[in-house]
Amino acid sequence: MPKLTETFARKVPQTKSGTDKHWDNEIKGLVLFVGKRSKTWYFQKDVGGQTKRVLIGRFPTISAQAARQTALGLALEMGRGAGKVIQAGAPTLEVAMEGYLARPKLRSEAHKISLRQQFDLHLKDWLRLPLDEITRKMVVDKHRSLADRPSTANHALKYFRTVWNHARRVHDLPESPTMAIEWYEEHPSGQVIENLLEWRKTIEGLPNPIHQVFYEFLLFTGFRKSEALTLEWKNVFEDRIHLSVTKNGRSFDLPILQLHHEILAPLRGLSRRWVFPSPKSPSGHISAPARMKWSPHAHRRTFATVAMEAGVLEEVVGRLLNHTPLSITG
């Protein structure tokens, strides 16, 4: 039996069929299950004549060191009484996040991408911590550390609260520590593009031509940033663009003109699937277009403003933007 180290777990090959079990030669009960697609840590022991198996987590989300420490703790717990019912402790934030993102009914790929980005940017130092070690003071301090970006602060910690509450359905956890946060007020900037000549010069100066097309496409469709980023060629038709899932939960079809096809023409052939591809992105499409003076949402506001100034009825503009009828935004 090998010692189940990080190097061993990384190098052991996936199976062609079935599951191989690799037992640790030092920590009795620690085992790595290796299948065709995944590698998973378990702790297993006979207690009171019955085999008890506890899921620790998937590799590499759970490192070998973390798995070994968890297994030692479980061995100690099981040694306290033969008939004792054992429960695994609180999952790490990273494990809880992966569990939440694996939900089959999760809203959209854009939501998944956004949550991962927030965690990687602002909560990375918490990912290996068990949830019950993340305290109220820690979340309050984290929220305050982002005070110069109120919207970012709120979004990051509200995503954390969402993951915590999902984990709470399975694990014995208290109320989310975000209860101690005083959320910042958020006021939309209302920014629109006042000078379209300046805008044109700016996007033509962007080094990445795909980003140039991305911003022009936003301005001429009024799409939300996430809707454009995740757009697939199969949903671009001669007379319309189809969005199967949008922010309000409904599908949406935007009528388009020849102009829209001309805007997208430089991207044809770059990817069979994504309209705005990125070979460096795990998702296959761009996720962080180059920043400039005007935000993606400012392009959406400008689309609406120009339409209104051109005499398009407010109700029609709302429909083109796929606003929910009678909503505050609408």
C-alpha positions as CSV (number, residue, x, y, z in Angstrom):
1,M,0.0,0.0,0.0
2,P,1.3,3.5,-0.9
3,K,1.4,6.6,1.2
4,L,-1.4,8.8,-0.2
5,T,0.5,11.9,-0.8
6,E,-0.3,14.9,-3.1
7,T,2.1,13.5,-5.7
8,F,0.6,10.1,-5.6
9,A,-3.0,11.4,-5.9
10,R,-2.0,13.6,-8.8
11,K,-0.1,11.0,-10.8
12,V,-2.3,7.9,-10.2
13,P,-4.1,7.3,-13.5
14,Q,-7.9,7.3,-14.0
15,T,-9.4,3.9,-14.6
16,K,-10.7,2.8,-18.0
17,S,-13.6,1.2,-16.2
18,G,-14.8,0.6,-12.7
19,T,-13.1,2.0,-9.5
20,D,-9.7,1.3,-8.0
21,K,-9.2,1.7,-4.2
22,H,-5.9,2.9,-2.9
23,W,-5.4,2.6,0.9
24,D,-3.0,4.7,2.9
25,N,-0.1,2.7,4.5
26,E,0.0,5.0,7.6
27,I,-3.5,6.2,8.4
28,K,-5.7,3.1,8.6
29,G,-9.0,3.7,6.9
30,L,-8.0,6.5,4.6
31,V,-8.7,5.5,1.0
32,L,-8.6,7.2,-2.4
33,F,-11.3,5.9,-4.9
34,V,-10.1,6.4,-8.5
35,G,-12.7,6.2,-11.3
36,K,-12.9,7.1,-14.9
37,R,-13.5,10.8,-14.2
38,S,-12.8,11.5,-10.6
39,K,-10.6,10.8,-7.6
40,T,-12.4,10.9,-4.2
41,W,-11.2,10.6,-0.6
42,Y,-13.0,8.5,1.9
43,F,-12.5,7.3,5.5
44,Q,-13.7,3.8,6.2
45,K,-13.7,1.7,9.4
46,D,-15.6,-1.2,10.9
47,V,-17.5,0.0,14.0
48,G,-19.7,-2.3,16.0
49,G,-19.6,-5.0,13.3
50,Q,-20.7,-2.5,10.6
51,T,-18.6,-0.8,8.0
52,K,-18.8,3.0,8.3
53,R,-17.7,5.0,5.3
54,V,-17.4,8.8,5.4
55,L,-17.0,11.0,2.3
56,I,-14.1,13.5,2.8
57,G,-14.2,15.1,-0.7
58,R,-12.9,15.1,-4.2
59,F,-9.2,15.5,-5.2
60,P,-7.8,18.1,-6.0
61,T,-10.5,20.2,-4.3
62,I,-9.5,18.4,-1.1
63,S,-5.7,18.1,-1.0
64,A,-3.9,15.0,0.3
65,Q,-2.8,16.9,3.4
66,A,-6.4,18.0,4.2
67,A,-7.7,14.5,3.6
68,R,-5.1,13.0,6.0
69,Q,-5.9,15.5,8.7
70,T,-9.6,14.8,8.3
71,A,-9.1,11.0,8.4
72,L,-7.0,11.3,11.6
73,G,-9.9,13.3,13.2
74,L,-12.5,10.7,12.1
75,A,-10.3,7.9,13.4
76,L,-10.2,9.6,16.8
77,E,-14.0,10.1,16.8
78,M,-14.8,6.5,15.9
79,G,-12.4,5.2,18.5
80,R,-14.4,6.9,21.3
81,G,-17.3,4.4,21.0
82,A,-18.1,1.4,18.9
83,G,-21.8,2.3,18.5
84,K,-21.3,6.0,18.0
85,V,-22.8,7.5,14.9
86,I,-20.2,9.6,13.1
87,Q,-20.9,12.7,11.0
88,A,-18.3,14.4,8.9
89,G,-17.5,17.9,10.1
90,A,-18.5,21.1,8.3
91,P,-17.2,21.2,4.7
92,T,-14.6,23.7,3.6
93,L,-15.8,26.7,1.8
94,E,-14.4,25.3,-1.4
95,V,-16.2,22.0,-1.0
96,A,-19.4,23.9,-0.2
97,M,-19.0,26.1,-3.2
98,E,-18.5,23.1,-5.5
99,G,-21.6,21.4,-4.0
100,Y,-23.7,24.5,-4.6
101,L,-22.4,25.0,-8.2
102,A,-23.2,21.3,-9.0
103,R,-27.0,21.9,-8.4
104,P,-28.8,20.8,-11.6
105,K,-31.3,23.7,-11.3
106,L,-28.8,26.5,-10.9
107,R,-29.8,29.6,-12.7
108,S,-27.2,29.9,-15.4
109,E,-23.6,29.5,-16.4
110,A,-23.1,33.2,-16.1
111,H,-24.1,32.9,-12.4
112,K,-21.6,30.1,-11.8
113,I,-18.8,32.1,-13.5
114,S,-19.6,35.2,-11.5
115,L,-19.7,33.3,-8.2
116,R,-16.3,31.6,-8.9
117,Q,-14.8,35.0,-9.8
118,Q,-16.0,36.6,-6.6
119,F,-14.6,33.8,-4.5
120,D,-11.3,33.7,-6.3
121,L,-10.8,37.4,-6.1
122,H,-12.1,38.2,-2.6
123,L,-12.5,35.0,-0.6
124,K,-9.6,32.9,-1.8
125,D,-7.9,32.9,1.7
126,W,-11.1,31.2,3.1
127,L,-11.5,28.4,0.6
128,R,-9.6,25.8,2.6
129,L,-11.3,26.7,5.9
130,P,-14.2,24.6,7.3
131,L,-17.3,26.8,7.3
132,D,-17.7,26.6,11.0
133,E,-14.3,28.3,11.4
134,I,-15.4,31.4,9.4
135,T,-16.7,33.8,12.1
136,R,-18.9,36.8,12.1
137,K,-15.9,39.0,12.8
138,M,-14.2,37.6,9.7
139,V,-17.1,38.3,7.4
140,V,-17.6,41.8,8.8
141,D,-13.9,42.6,8.4
142,K,-13.9,41.3,4.9
143,H,-17.0,43.4,4.0
144,R,-15.3,46.5,5.5
145,S,-12.1,45.8,3.6
146,L,-14.0,46.2,0.3
147,A,-15.8,49.4,1.5
148,D,-14.3,51.4,-1.4
149,R,-16.3,49.2,-3.7
150,P,-19.7,48.8,-2.0
151,S,-21.4,46.8,-4.8
152,T,-18.4,44.4,-4.9
153,A,-18.5,44.0,-1.1
154,N,-22.2,43.2,-1.0
155,H,-22.0,40.8,-3.9
156,A,-19.1,38.8,-2.6
157,L,-20.6,38.3,0.8
158,K,-24.1,37.6,-0.4
159,Y,-22.6,34.9,-2.7
160,F,-20.9,33.5,0.5
161,R,-24.3,33.6,2.3
162,T,-25.9,31.7,-0.6
163,V,-23.3,28.9,-0.5
164,W,-23.4,28.7,3.3
165,N,-27.2,28.4,3.3
166,H,-27.0,25.6,0.7
167,A,-24.5,23.7,2.8
168,R,-26.7,24.2,5.9
169,R,-29.4,22.0,4.3
170,V,-27.1,19.0,4.8
171,H,-24.7,20.0,7.5
172,D,-25.3,21.0,11.1
173,L,-24.4,24.7,10.7
174,P,-25.7,27.8,12.5
175,E,-27.2,30.8,10.8
176,S,-24.8,32.4,8.3
177,P,-22.3,34.8,10.0
178,T,-23.3,37.4,7.4
179,M,-26.1,38.2,9.7
180,A,-23.6,40.6,11.4
181,I,-23.0,42.6,8.2
182,E,-24.6,46.1,7.7
183,W,-25.0,46.0,3.9
184,Y,-23.9,49.1,1.9
185,E,-26.5,51.1,0.0
186,E,-26.0,50.7,-3.7
187,H,-26.9,53.5,-6.1
188,P,-26.7,52.8,-9.9
189,S,-24.5,55.2,-11.6
190,G,-26.9,55.9,-14.4
191,Q,-23.9,56.3,-16.8
192,V,-24.6,56.5,-20.5
193,I,-22.2,57.1,-23.4
194,E,-22.5,60.8,-24.1
195,N,-19.8,61.0,-26.9
196,L,-20.1,58.2,-29.4
197,L,-17.2,59.4,-31.4
198,E,-15.0,59.1,-28.4
199,W,-16.4,55.7,-27.7
200,R,-15.6,54.6,-31.2
201,K,-12.0,55.7,-30.9
202,T,-11.7,54.0,-27.6
203,I,-13.0,50.5,-28.7
204,E,-10.9,50.7,-31.9
205,G,-7.9,51.2,-29.6
206,L,-8.5,48.0,-27.6
207,P,-5.7,45.5,-28.3
208,N,-8.0,42.5,-28.5
209,P,-10.3,42.6,-31.6
210,I,-12.8,40.2,-30.0
211,H,-13.2,42.7,-27.2
212,Q,-13.8,45.5,-29.8
213,V,-16.6,43.5,-31.3
214,F,-18.0,42.6,-27.9
215,Y,-18.5,46.2,-26.9
216,E,-20.0,47.2,-30.3
217,F,-22.4,44.2,-30.0
218,L,-23.5,45.4,-26.6
219,L,-24.3,48.9,-27.8
220,F,-26.3,47.6,-30.8
221,T,-28.3,45.0,-28.9
222,G,-28.7,46.3,-25.3
223,F,-27.7,42.8,-24.0
224,R,-26.6,42.3,-20.5
225,K,-22.9,41.5,-20.1
226,S,-23.5,37.9,-19.1
227,E,-25.9,37.4,-22.0
228,A,-23.4,38.4,-24.6
229,L,-20.4,36.6,-23.0
230,T,-22.2,33.2,-23.0
231,L,-23.8,33.6,-26.5
232,E,-23.5,30.6,-28.7
233,W,-23.6,30.6,-32.5
234,K,-26.4,28.1,-32.6
235,N,-28.6,30.8,-31.1
236,V,-27.8,33.4,-33.8
237,F,-30.3,33.2,-36.6
238,E,-30.9,35.3,-39.7
239,D,-33.7,37.4,-38.1
240,R,-33.2,37.1,-34.4
241,I,-30.9,36.1,-31.5
242,H,-32.3,33.6,-29.1
243,L,-31.5,33.5,-25.3
244,S,-32.8,30.4,-23.7
245,V,-32.3,31.6,-20.1
246,T,-32.2,35.2,-19.0
247,K,-32.0,37.1,-15.7
248,N,-35.8,37.0,-15.2
249,G,-35.9,33.3,-15.9
250,R,-37.6,33.6,-19.3
251,S,-36.3,32.9,-22.8
252,F,-36.0,35.9,-25.1
253,D,-35.7,36.6,-28.8
254,L,-34.2,39.8,-30.0
255,P,-35.0,40.8,-33.6
256,I,-31.8,41.7,-35.5
257,L,-30.8,43.4,-38.8
258,Q,-28.1,42.9,-41.3
259,L,-26.0,45.4,-39.3
260,H,-25.8,42.9,-36.4
261,H,-24.5,40.2,-38.7
262,E,-21.9,42.7,-40.0
263,I,-20.8,43.4,-36.5
264,L,-20.3,39.7,-35.7
265,A,-18.8,38.9,-39.1
266,P,-15.1,39.2,-37.9
267,L,-15.8,36.5,-35.3
268,R,-17.1,33.8,-37.7
269,G,-14.9,30.8,-37.8
270,L,-13.0,31.5,-34.6
271,S,-15.1,29.0,-32.6
272,R,-17.7,26.5,-33.5
273,R,-19.6,27.2,-30.2
274,W,-18.9,30.6,-28.6
275,V,-19.5,33.9,-30.3
276,F,-16.9,35.5,-28.1
277,P,-14.3,32.8,-27.7
278,S,-11.2,32.8,-25.4
279,P,-8.8,29.8,-25.6
280,K,-7.2,30.8,-22.3
281,S,-10.6,30.8,-20.4
282,P,-11.7,27.6,-18.7
283,S,-15.2,28.2,-20.0
284,G,-14.0,28.7,-23.6
285,H,-15.4,32.2,-23.9
286,I,-14.2,35.5,-22.6
287,S,-15.1,36.2,-19.0
288,A,-13.4,39.5,-18.3
289,P,-13.4,41.9,-21.3
290,A,-11.0,44.8,-21.2
291,R,-12.1,47.6,-19.0
292,M,-12.7,51.0,-20.3
293,K,-14.3,54.3,-19.4
294,W,-17.9,53.0,-19.9
295,S,-19.1,49.8,-18.2
296,P,-20.9,47.1,-20.1
297,H,-24.2,48.2,-18.4
298,A,-23.6,51.8,-19.6
299,H,-23.8,50.3,-23.2
300,R,-27.2,48.9,-22.3
301,R,-28.4,52.2,-20.9
302,T,-27.2,54.0,-24.0
303,F,-29.1,51.6,-26.2
304,A,-32.3,52.4,-24.3
305,T,-31.6,56.2,-24.2
306,V,-30.9,56.4,-27.9
307,A,-34.1,54.4,-28.7
308,M,-36.2,56.7,-26.5
309,E,-34.7,59.8,-28.2
310,A,-35.5,58.3,-31.6
311,G,-39.1,58.1,-30.6
312,V,-39.4,54.4,-29.8
313,L,-42.3,53.8,-27.3
314,E,-41.1,53.1,-23.7
315,E,-43.0,49.8,-23.7
316,V,-41.2,48.7,-26.8
317,V,-37.8,49.7,-25.4
318,G,-38.6,47.6,-22.3
319,R,-39.5,44.6,-24.5
320,L,-36.2,45.0,-26.4
321,L,-34.3,45.0,-23.2
322,N,-36.3,42.0,-21.9
323,H,-37.4,43.8,-18.8
324,T,-40.0,42.2,-16.6
325,P,-43.3,44.1,-17.2
326,L,-44.2,46.5,-14.4
327,S,-40.9,46.0,-12.7
328,I,-39.0,48.9,-11.1
329,T,-36.4,48.7,-13.9
330,G,-39.1,48.5,-16.6
